Amino acid sequence: MSTTLATTPAPVRPTRISLAVRDSTTMLRRNLLHARRYPSLTLNLLLTPVMLLLLFVYIFGDAMSAGIGGGGADRSAYIAYLVPGIVLMTIGSTTIGTAVSVSTDMSEGIIARFRTMAIHRGSVLIGHVIGSVLQCVASVVLVGAVGMAIGFRSTNATALEWLAAFALLVLFALAMTWIAVGMGLVSPNAEAASNNALPLIFLPLISSTFVPVDAMPGWFQPIAEYQPFTPAIETLRGLLLGTEIGHNGWLAVTWCLGLAALGYFWSKSVFNRDPR
């Protein structure tokens, strides 16, 4: 008489990729919960671009509109010009919170505890990056809603152009976030991280956010034209308002990819060697 032995299937061991996705998702949830419990930093950073938007529209709007050929009695031309720049500025200011959050984690010892746990090493940074990009998107939606409320309209943009504009904003947010993560990792405390990340707010002020590059002093125009924010702003204006994009499209994509790569390798190098 023959007997058949029942065999139980061997347990499926999770792959390295699945472990990385699981741990990164856990870290993302942690960062989002932290942002929800302590929203004051995000709100403070978001307040700057919103206040600048309202200030330049309702205080300086008539003069600025006349300066760009919109007519002093009609602010609509300047609102259309200003909102895309403020949207990109919002991304820069929001990512300062990421630098502060990363520096806080490093200085308070939570990262050292994570290092002793059986989790994917890069999941800590990936959670910060994805969480920051999601916060940037939410901030852009809020500032965009304020812009729409005060008169911004994009009547000529097609669905494909709106999709391209959204992709540009996400790519720009990813690049700025990786740079902010690197700044947070090299900062000894949250205050230093906030100060080190100030260029992310300062650069939009010397871009084409508020006035065209052609209206700036001749010696300063190359600086304003070829820094990261201006090509992205002009590309966004072209997609939403139908203005000429020219070389700004590939310049914006190049800046985004270059800064994302630089921030990634910088952050990875500092994180792997940091003894804290």
Residue pairs with C-beta under 8 A, 6 or more apart in sequence:
14 22
16 120
19 120
20 120
20 122
20 123
20 126
23 119
23 120
23 123
24 120
24 122
24 123
24 126
24 127
24 130
25 127
26 119
26 123
26 127
27 123
27 124
27 126
27 127
27 128
28 126
28 127
28 130
28 131
29 127
30 127
31 101
31 127
31 128
31 131
32 131
32 134
34 101
35 42
35 97
35 131
35 135
41 97
41 100
41 101
42 94
42 97
42 135
42 139
45 93
45 94
45 96
45 97
46 90
46 93
46 94
46 139
46 142
46 143
48 89
48 93
48 201
49 86
49 89
49 90
49 93
49 143
50 142
50 143
50 146
52 86
52 89
53 82
53 83
53 86
53 143
53 146
53 147
53 150
54 146
54 150
56 64
56 78
56 82
56 210
57 75
57 78
57 79
57 82
57 150
61 75
61 78
61 79
62 72
62 73
62 75
63 72
64 78
64 82
64 210
64 211
65 71
65 72
65 74
65 75
65 76
65 77
65 78
66 72
67 211
67 215
68 77
68 78
68 81
68 211
68 212
69 77
70 76
70 77
70 78
70 81
71 77
75 151
76 151
76 153
79 147
79 150
79 151
79 152
80 152
80 153
80 241
81 237
82 209
82 210
83 144
83 147
83 152
84 233
84 236
84 237
84 240
84 241
85 204
85 207
85 208
85 209
85 210
85 229
85 233
86 143
86 147
86 209
87 140
87 143
87 144
87 147
87 169
87 236
88 169
88 172
88 204
88 209
88 229
88 232
88 233
88 236
89 201
89 204
89 209
89 229
90 136
90 139
90 140
90 143
91 136
91 139
91 140
91 169
91 172
91 173
91 176
92 176
92 200
92 201
92 203
92 204
92 229
93 200
93 201
94 132
94 135
94 136
94 139
94 173
95 132
95 136
95 173
95 176
95 177
95 179
95 180
95 197
95 200
96 180
96 194
96 197
96 198
96 200
96 201
97 132
97 135
98 128
98 129
98 131
98 132
98 135
98 177
98 180
98 181
98 184
99 180
99 181
99 183
99 184
99 187
99 193
99 194
99 196
99 197
100 184
100 190
100 193
100 194
100 197
101 128
101 184
102 125
102 128
102 180
102 181
102 184
102 185
102 193
103 184
103 185
103 187
103 188
103 189
103 190
103 192
103 193
104 190
104 193
105 111
105 124
105 128
106 184
106 185
106 274
106 276
107 188
107 189
107 190
107 276
109 276
111 124
111 274
111 276
112 276
114 124
115 121
121 272
122 268
124 271
125 181
125 267
125 268
125 271
128 177
128 181
129 174
129 177
129 178
129 181
132 173
132 177
132 180
132 181
133 170
133 173
133 174
133 177
136 169
136 173
136 176
136 177
137 169
137 170
137 173
140 169
140 173
144 152
154 162
154 240
154 241
156 241
156 242
157 165
157 239
157 240
157 241
157 242
161 239
161 240
162 239
162 240
164 239
165 236
165 239
165 240
168 232
168 235
168 236
168 239
168 252
168 253
168 256
169 236
171 253
171 256
171 257
171 260
172 232
172 252
172 256
174 256
174 260
175 228
175 255
175 256
175 257
175 258
175 259
175 260
175 263
176 200
176 259
177 263
178 259
178 260
178 262
178 263
178 264
178 266
178 267
179 200
179 259
179 262
179 263
179 266
180 197
180 200
180 263
181 263
181 267
182 262
182 263
182 266
182 267
182 270
183 193
183 196
183 197
184 193
184 197
185 267
185 270
185 271
185 274
186 196
186 270
187 193
187 196
203 227
203 228
203 229
204 229
204 233
206 220
206 223
206 224
206 227
207 224
207 227
207 229
207 230
207 233
208 224
208 225
208 229
208 230
208 233
208 234
209 229
209 233
213 221
213 224
213 225
213 230
214 221
216 224
224 230
226 251
228 255
228 256
228 259
230 248
231 247
231 248
231 249
231 251
231 252
231 255
232 248
232 252
232 255
232 256
234 243
234 245
234 246
234 248
234 252
235 245
235 248
235 249
235 252
237 243
238 244
238 245
238 248
238 249
239 245
